Amino acid sequence: MLHRADVGARGRKHTRSPRMNRRTLFTAAASTVAAASLPKTAFAAPATAATMDTMNTAPYRSTARAQLDALRRGSLSARDLLERVLDHHAKVNPGLNAVVTLDAAAARAAADKADAYLARTGRPLGPLHGLPITLKDALETRGLRTTCGSPDLSNHVPTTDADVVALLREAGAVIIGKTNVPTMCQDLQTSNPLFGKTNNPYSPDHTAGGSSGGPAVAVATGLSALEVGSDLAGSLRLPAAYCGVYALRTSRGTAPIVPTRGHVPRPPGWLTSSDMLSLGPIARDAEDLGLLLDVLVAPAPDDRDAWRIDLPAAKSTTLRGQRVGVWADDEFCRVDADTRNLLDQVTRRIRGAGASVDDQSRPVDFAESNRLFERLMYATSAASAPDDVFAHEVKAADAVDDNAPSAQYLKSRTMRHRDWMRADEDRQKLRAKWHAYFAKHDVLITPATPTAAVLDQTSTPSQDRYITVDGKKRSFYDQTSWVNLAGPVGLPALVMPAGRTKEGLPLSLQIVGPYLADRSVIAAAEAVSRLLPVLDPPPAFTV
């Protein structure tokens, strides 16, 4: 909830609409991976606690919490940790292409500053004291090239930080570089003319997802302990699902709970962002998500004299007695056999842990929700369109037949403000349906994606891309249909790894919660993770 500063705050059946013209906004990938079931052995919490040997030899393999604890205790200096991370970069990043701009000199200066401050005062700089992290190349970063994968921004070096970057610096993080994105964040894969393709850490033949592909790969492989991704149409959660890491799209109401100013592709210097955009943490486990969430949640700078954001504590840290909804499949966006099997097994384990499971109720109609999402997404994307492009679209929208495949795209992109206000009214009604659902359920579990990571198709023309689900060709935009349930209504939605295919690709699920229940969603993910097998990290993580 939002509170005045003087009150105080804690420390923190519709037919499917045609989608052919979304290629102007996003690109995707195709093909599928073979079946696998969740392993029947190795039931234990994920192996995240660092051994002393790991902390001495490869501290970047530890959780962010363990690294920060060592830094605060002085058993590991910020400079030593940074040098280990930079050595790891030199070994594995050339084969991944996750980090595309590296500023080792500035990072060393920041690490030395952290060490000197701790030695002088006996106190850490902040909650992320000395922790080396990378940043998505869509977040304006003072003094560090920020391109958003666009040739037009190839030499863009911001003079100010995005609001969220400023929060990270204030918390004591050591920023070491920028991670790759598709051009202007407009693809479901991560590749661009400036830096090329980012590889999935489990298989170079498969996509890392987009647009936060570089950030997800960096976290998965130990190149960064934490990252911040952005999510308008699944750009944070799709790569996390494909790369086997945790990610949280944070709540968004009238305003976001994590400030978004300084996020490209809105042109550099713009003070506004999309009303559907949310930023959120990426980590290798749920508890680290909570650690970074505490740093990121804040009002916009201009509001901080009067407002604080005080998120409710998690409703429960266990599943016992929790009311868990499960939406495992849907006619609108069928998932493959691997994913259905995963959701079935997870559901059984959740029941066994004492949760009350409802797998019949549905909060909204999937097709109706998706149609509204597309209308709002097309509308918000028009803000930064070049004038000549938008003028052409206005003429085309006036001439297009309502039943033409491009009608939804063109009419949504060019809608009048009156039409947008009516679409926003539809959004509020959709929010009300979710609110009613969460009056009877604590969280909802869904698939994250219809399949595991699909084959990379960055060299395939966008109109020829597709995905295959149980042998059937499907729209490549179906990759994000499940994660886009939460997008238009601003609900917290977390993606987490839960299994593997026979080929070793991550299989993930999504946990959605009520508005502002971000901590409850993280707690639910922690509880679910304790029921799942230990999952091996990608090969590059252990190099």
C-alpha positions in Angstrom: 0.0 0.0 0.0 1.0 3.6 -0.4 1.4 5.6 2.8 2.2 9.2 3.6 5.8 9.5 4.8 4.7 10.9 8.2 2.7 7.7 8.7 6.0 5.7 8.4 7.1 2.8 6.4 8.9 -0.5 6.8 12.4 -0.7 5.4 11.9 -1.6 3.3 -16.3 -18.0 -26.1 -14.3 -15.1 -27.8 -12.5 -15.9 -31.0 -8.8 -15.6 -30.9 -7.7 -12.3 -32.5 -5.3 -12.4 -35.4 -1.7 -11.5 -34.4 0.2 -11.4 -37.7 1.2 -7.8 -37.3 2.8 -8.2 -33.9 5.9 -8.9 -35.8 6.4 -5.1 -35.9 6.8 -5.2 -32.2 8.1 -8.7 -31.3 9.8 -11.7 -32.8 9.9 -15.2 -31.5 11.2 -18.7 -31.9 10.0 -22.1 -32.7 10.1 -25.9 -32.5 9.8 -27.9 -29.3 11.8 -30.1 -27.1 11.0 -33.7 -26.3 9.1 -35.0 -23.4 10.3 -35.6 -19.9 8.8 -36.0 -16.5 9.8 -34.5 -13.2 12.5 -36.8 -11.6 11.2 -39.0 -8.8 14.4 -38.7 -6.7 16.5 -36.1 -5.1 13.8 -34.4 -3.1 15.5 -31.6 -1.4 15.7 -27.8 -1.4 17.8 -26.4 -4.2 21.5 -26.5 -3.3 22.1 -22.8 -2.8 24.2 -22.6 0.4 27.8 -22.1 -0.4 30.5 -24.3 1.1 33.5 -22.6 2.5 35.5 -24.0 -0.5 33.1 -22.5 -3.0 33.3 -19.1 -1.2 37.1 -19.3 -1.4 37.4 -20.5 -5.0 34.3 -19.5 -6.8 32.1 -17.2 -4.7 30.0 -16.2 -7.7 28.4 -19.6 -7.5 26.9 -18.7 -4.1 23.6 -17.0 -3.5 23.6 -13.2 -3.4 22.8 -13.6 0.3 25.9 -15.7 1.0 28.1 -13.3 -1.0 26.8 -10.3 0.9 27.3 -12.0 4.2 30.9 -12.7 3.4 31.4 -9.1 2.3 29.8 -7.7 5.5 31.9 -10.0 7.7 35.1 -9.1 5.9 35.9 -12.7 5.1 35.8 -11.6 1.4 36.6 -8.2 0.1 34.6 -6.5 -2.7 37.7 -6.3 -4.8 38.5 -10.0 -4.4 34.9 -10.9 -5.3 34.9 -8.7 -8.3 38.2 -10.1 -9.6 36.8 -13.7 -9.3 33.7 -12.6 -11.2 35.7 -10.9 -13.9 37.9 -14.0 -14.3 34.7 -16.0 -14.7 33.5 -13.5 -17.4 36.6 -14.0 -19.4 36.1 -17.7 -19.4 32.4 -18.1 -20.1 31.0 -14.9 -21.6 32.6 -15.3 -25.0 30.5 -18.5 -25.5 27.3 -16.9 -24.2 27.4 -13.3 -25.3 25.3 -12.2 -22.3 27.4 -9.2 -21.3 28.0 -6.8 -24.1 29.5 -3.8 -22.4 32.0 -4.3 -19.6 33.6 -1.5 -17.5 36.1 -3.2 -15.3 37.9 0.0 -14.4 34.8 1.6 -13.0 33.8 -1.6 -11.3 37.2 -1.8 -9.6 36.9 1.7 -8.4 33.5 1.1 -6.9 34.7 -2.1 -5.2 37.7 -0.4 -3.7 35.3 2.4 -2.5 33.1 -0.2 -0.8 36.1 -1.9 0.9 37.5 1.4 2.1 34.1 2.5 3.5 33.7 -0.8 5.4 37.3 -0.6 6.8 36.8 3.1 7.9 33.3 2.8 9.4 32.8 -0.8 10.2 29.5 -0.6 8.3 28.4 -1.6 4.8 27.5 0.9 2.2 24.0 -0.6 2.0 22.1 -3.8 1.6 24.0 -4.7 -1.7 27.4 -3.6 -0.4 30.1 -4.6 -2.8 28.0 -7.0 -4.8 29.0 -7.2 -8.5 26.0 -7.0 -10.8 25.2 -6.5 -14.4 22.4 -4.3 -15.8 20.0 -4.8 -18.7 21.1 -2.7 -21.7 17.7 -1.0 -21.6 18.3 0.8 -18.4 20.0 4.2 -18.7 23.3 4.0 -16.8 25.3 7.1 -16.1 28.7 6.9 -17.8 28.1 3.5 -19.3 27.1 2.9 -22.9 23.4 2.0 -23.1 22.2 1.0 -26.5 19.0 -1.1 -26.2 20.5 -3.1 -29.0 19.9 -0.3 -31.5 22.5 1.0 -34.0 20.9 4.4 -33.5 22.1 4.3 -29.9 25.4 2.6 -30.5 27.3 5.6 -28.9 24.7 6.6 -26.4 26.3 7.2 -23.0 23.7 8.6 -20.5 24.6 11.4 -18.1 22.0 10.3 -15.6 20.8 6.9 -14.2 17.5 5.3 -14.6 15.7 5.6 -11.3 16.1 1.9 -10.6 19.9 2.1 -11.4 20.2 4.9 -8.9 18.5 2.7 -6.2 21.1 0.0 -6.9 24.0 2.4 -6.6 22.6 3.8 -3.3 22.4 0.2 -2.0 26.1 -0.3 -2.6 26.0 -2.5 -5.7 29.1 -2.6 -8.0 27.9 -2.3 -11.6 30.2 -4.1 -13.9 28.5 -3.9 -17.3 25.4 -4.2 -19.5 23.6 -7.3 -20.7 22.2 -8.0 -24.2 18.7 -7.3 -25.4 16.9 -7.6 -28.8 16.8 -4.4 -30.8 14.7 -1.9 -28.8 13.5 -4.8 -26.6 11.1 -5.8 -29.4 11.6 -9.5 -29.8 11.0 -12.8 -28.0 14.6 -13.8 -28.7 17.8 -11.8 -27.8 19.8 -10.7 -30.8 20.6 -7.4 -32.4 22.8 -5.9 -35.1 25.3 -4.4 -32.6 26.2 -7.4 -30.5 24.6 -10.5 -32.1 22.9 -13.3 -30.4 22.9 -14.3 -26.8 23.0 -18.1 -26.3 20.8 -20.2 -24.0 23.1 -21.5 -21.3 21.6 -25.0 -21.6 21.7 -25.3 -25.4 23.1 -22.8 -28.0 20.6 -24.2 -30.5 17.7 -22.9 -28.3 16.6 -19.3 -27.6 17.4 -17.6 -24.4 14.2 -15.7 -24.8 13.7 -11.9 -24.8 13.8 -9.2 -24.2 15.7 -9.9 -20.9 17.7 -12.7 -22.4 21.1 -11.3 -21.5 20.1 -10.7 -17.9 18.6 -14.1 -17.5 21.7 -15.8 -19.0 24.0 -13.7 -16.8 22.3 -14.8 -13.6 22.0 -18.4 -14.6 25.7 -18.7 -15.3 27.1 -16.7 -12.4 28.1 -13.7 -14.4 25.9 -11.7 -12.1 24.4 -12.5 -8.7 21.2 -10.5 -9.4 19.7 -8.6 -12.3 16.8 -6.3 -13.0 14.5 -7.2 -15.9 11.7 -5.3 -17.5 8.3 -6.8 -18.4 5.6 -5.4 -20.6 4.7 -8.5 -22.6 6.6 -11.2 -20.7 10.1 -9.8 -21.4 11.3 -10.6 -17.9 9.6 -13.9 -17.3 10.0 -15.6 -20.7 13.8 -15.6 -20.6 13.8 -16.6 -16.9 11.6 -19.6 -17.8 13.9 -20.6 -20.7 17.1 -20.1 -18.7 16.1 -21.8 -15.5 16.1 -18.8 -13.1 13.6 -17.0 -10.9 12.0 -13.7 -11.9 9.3 -11.5 -10.5 7.1 -9.1 -12.4 6.2 -6.7 -9.6 2.8 -5.2 -8.9 1.6 -2.2 -10.8 -1.5 -0.1 -10.2 -1.9 3.5 -11.1 1.8 3.7 -10.6 4.5 1.0 -10.5 6.0 -0.1 -7.2 9.4 -0.1 -8.8 10.1 3.1 -10.7 10.5 2.8 -14.4 11.8 6.2 -15.6 14.9 5.8 -17.7 13.9 2.6 -19.4 14.5 2.4 -23.1 12.9 1.9 -25.7 11.1 5.1 -24.7 13.6 7.6 -26.2 16.5 8.6 -24.0 15.4 11.6 -21.9 11.7 10.8 -21.8 10.2 11.0 -18.3 7.3 8.6 -18.9 7.0 4.9 -19.5 4.3 2.5 -20.6 1.4 2.1 -18.3 1.9 -1.7 -18.6 5.6 -1.8 -17.9 6.9 -3.3 -14.7 10.5 -3.9 -13.6 11.5 -6.7 -11.3 14.3 -8.8 -9.9 16.0 -11.9 -11.5 17.9 -14.3 -9.2 18.9 -18.0 -8.8 16.5 -18.6 -6.0 13.3 -17.1 -4.5 14.9 -15.7 -1.4 17.4 -13.6 -3.4 14.4 -12.2 -5.3 13.1 -10.9 -2.0 16.5 -9.5 -1.1 16.5 -7.4 -4.3 12.8 -6.5 -4.1 13.5 -4.7 -0.8 16.0 -2.5 -2.7 13.9 -1.8 -5.7 10.5 -1.0 -4.2 10.2 2.8 -4.0 8.1 5.6 -5.3 9.3 7.7 -8.2 11.8 10.3 -6.9 9.4 13.2 -7.2 7.0 11.4 -4.9 9.4 10.5 -2.1 8.9 13.6 0.0 5.3 12.5 0.7 5.0 8.8 0.0 6.6 5.5 0.9 5.6 2.0 -0.3 5.0 -0.5 2.5 4.4 -3.9 0.9 2.4 -6.4 3.1 4.4 -9.2 4.6 4.0 -12.7 3.2 0.7 -14.2 4.3 2.4 -17.6 5.0 5.9 -19.1 4.6 4.5 -22.7 4.1 1.9 -24.2 1.9 -0.1 -25.8 4.7 -3.6 -24.3 4.8 -2.9 -22.2 1.8 -5.7 -21.9 -0.9 -3.9 -22.6 -4.1 -5.5 -22.3 -7.5 -4.0 -24.3 -10.4 -4.7 -23.5 -14.0 -2.7 -26.2 -15.8 -3.9 -25.9 -19.4 -6.5 -24.0 -21.4 -8.1 -24.5 -24.8 -7.0 -21.0 -25.8 -3.3 -21.8 -25.3 -2.6 -25.5 -25.0 0.7 -26.6 -23.4 2.7 -29.6 -24.3 2.8 -33.0 -22.6 6.0 -32.1 -20.6 4.4 -29.0 -19.2 1.1 -30.8 -18.3 3.0 -33.5 -16.6 5.0 -31.0 -14.6 1.9 -29.1 -13.4 0.2 -32.4 -12.5 3.1 -33.6 -10.4 3.6 -30.2 -8.7 -0.1 -30.1 -7.9 0.1 -33.5 -6.2 3.0 -32.4 -4.1 1.3 -29.1 -3.1 -1.7 -31.1 -2.0 0.6 -33.4 -0.1 2.1 -30.4 1.7 -1.3 -29.5 3.1 -2.5 -26.9 0.7 -6.1 -26.7 -0.4 -6.0 -27.0 -4.2 -8.7 -25.8 -6.6 -7.9 -26.8 -10.2 -11.4 -26.0 -11.6 -12.1 -22.3 -11.0 -10.8 -19.7 -13.4 -10.3 -16.0 -12.6 -11.0 -14.7 -16.1 -11.7 -15.9 -19.6 -8.3 -16.5 -21.3 -9.3 -15.3 -24.8 -11.0 -12.1 -23.4 -8.0 -11.3 -21.3 -5.6 -11.8 -24.1 -7.6 -9.7 -26.5 -7.6 -6.8 -24.1 -3.9 -7.3 -23.4 -3.1 -7.0 -27.2 -5.3 -3.8 -27.5 -3.5 -2.1 -24.7 -0.1 -3.3 -25.8 -0.5 -2.0 -29.3 -1.8 1.3 -28.0 1.1 1.9 -25.6 3.7 0.9 -28.2 2.5 3.7 -30.5 3.9 6.5 -28.2 7.4 6.3 -29.5 6.6 5.4 -33.1 8.2 7.8 -35.7 5.7 10.4 -36.9 5.8 9.2 -40.5 5.2 5.6 -39.4 2.3 6.5 -37.2 0.7 8.7 -39.9 0.8 5.8 -42.3 -0.8 3.5 -39.7 -3.6 6.0 -39.1 -4.4 6.0 -42.8 -4.2 2.2 -43.0 -6.5 1.9 -39.9 -9.1 4.1 -41.5 -9.1 1.9 -44.7 -8.8 -1.6 -43.2 -11.7 -3.9 -43.1 -12.7 -4.9 -39.5 -12.3 -8.6 -40.4 -8.9 -8.2 -41.9 -6.0 -9.9 -40.0 -4.3 -6.6 -39.4 -7.4 -4.8 -38.1 -6.8 -5.5 -34.4 -3.2 -4.2 -34.6 -3.9 -1.1 -36.7 -7.1 0.0 -34.9 -5.5 -0.5 -31.5 -2.3 1.3 -32.4 -4.2 4.3 -33.6 -7.2 4.3 -31.2 -8.7 7.6 -30.0 -8.3 8.6 -26.4 -12.0 7.9 -25.9 -11.4 4.3 -27.1 -8.4 4.0 -24.8 -10.5 5.1 -21.8 -13.0 2.5 -22.6 -10.3 -0.1 -23.0 -9.0 1.0 -19.6 -12.5 0.5 -18.2 -12.4 -3.0 -19.5 -9.1 -3.4 -17.7 -10.5 -2.3 -14.4 -13.4 -4.8 -14.8 -10.8 -7.5 -15.5 -9.0 -6.5 -12.3 -12.2 -6.8 -10.4 -12.6 -10.4 -11.6 -9.1 -11.2 -10.4 -9.8 -9.5 -7.1 -12.9 -11.6 -6.6 -10.8 -14.7 -7.4 -8.1 -13.9 -4.9 -10.8 -13.4 -2.2 -11.0 -17.2 -2.3 -7.5 -18.1 -3.3 -4.1 -17.1 -2.0 -2.1 -17.7 -5.2 -2.6 -19.2 -8.6 -0.2 -21.6 -10.3 0.0 -21.7 -14.1 2.4 -22.8 -16.8 5.0 -20.2 -17.6 5.2 -21.2 -21.2 3.6 -23.8 -23.5 6.9 -25.6 -23.9 10.5 -25.5 -22.8 12.8 -23.2 -24.7 12.2 -23.3 -28.4 14.8 -23.5 -31.2 16.5 -20.2 -31.9 15.2 -18.6 -35.1 16.9 -15.2 -35.2 17.9 -15.8 -38.8 14.4 -16.8 -39.8 12.1 -14.1 -41.2 9.5 -13.2 -38.6 6.5 -14.2 -40.7 8.0 -17.7 -41.0 8.5 -18.3 -37.3 6.3 -20.6 -35.2 6.3 -22.9 -32.3 5.3 -26.6 -32.2 3.2 -27.9 -29.3 2.8 -31.7 -29.3 3.4 -31.8 -33.0 1.0 -28.9 -33.9 2.2 -25.6 -35.4 1.2 -22.6 -33.3 1.7 -18.8 -33.4 5.2 -17.9 -32.0 3.5 -15.3 -29.9 1.9 -18.1 -27.9 5.1 -18.3 -26.0 4.0 -15.4 -23.9 0.3 -16.0 -23.6 0.4 -17.5 -20.1 2.7 -14.8 -18.7 0.5 -12.1 -20.3 -2.5 -13.0 -18.1 -1.0 -10.9 -15.3 0.4 -8.1 -17.4 -2.6 -5.9 -18.2 -4.0 -6.0 -14.6 -0.7 -5.4 -12.8 -0.5 -8.5 -10.7 2.7 -9.8 -9.2 3.8 -12.9 -11.2 6.8 -15.0 -10.5 8.4 -17.6 -12.8 10.5 -20.4 -11.3 12.3 -23.5 -12.6 10.5 -26.7 -11.6 11.9 -29.5 -13.8 13.9 -30.5 -16.8 13.1 -32.1 -20.2 15.0 -35.3 -21.2 17.4 -33.0 -23.1 18.1 -31.0 -19.9 16.2 -27.9 -20.8 14.4 -26.1 -17.9 10.7 -26.4 -17.4 9.1 -23.6 -15.4 5.9 -22.6 -13.8 4.3 -19.3 -12.9 2.9 -18.2 -9.6 0.4 -15.2 -9.6 -0.8 -13.4 -6.6 -3.2 -10.6 -5.6 -2.1 -7.0 -6.3 0.6 -5.9 -3.9 1.1 -9.5 -2.6 4.6 -9.7 -4.1 6.1 -11.0 -0.8 3.4 -13.7 -0.6 4.2 -14.8 -4.2 7.9 -15.1 -3.3 7.1 -17.0 -0.1 5.0 -19.4 -2.1 7.8 -20.0 -4.6 10.2 -20.7 -1.7 7.7 -23.2 -0.3 7.1 -24.9 -3.7 10.9 -25.1 -4.3 11.3 -27.2 -1.2 9.1 -29.8 -2.7 11.1 -30.1 -5.9 14.2 -32.0 -7.0 17.6 -30.3 -6.9 18.2 -29.0 -10.5 21.7 -28.9 -12.0 22.8 -25.5 -13.1 24.0 -24.9 -16.7 27.5 -26.0 -17.6 29.0 -22.5 -17.7 28.0 -21.9 -14.0 30.6 -24.4 -12.8 33.5 -23.3 -15.0 
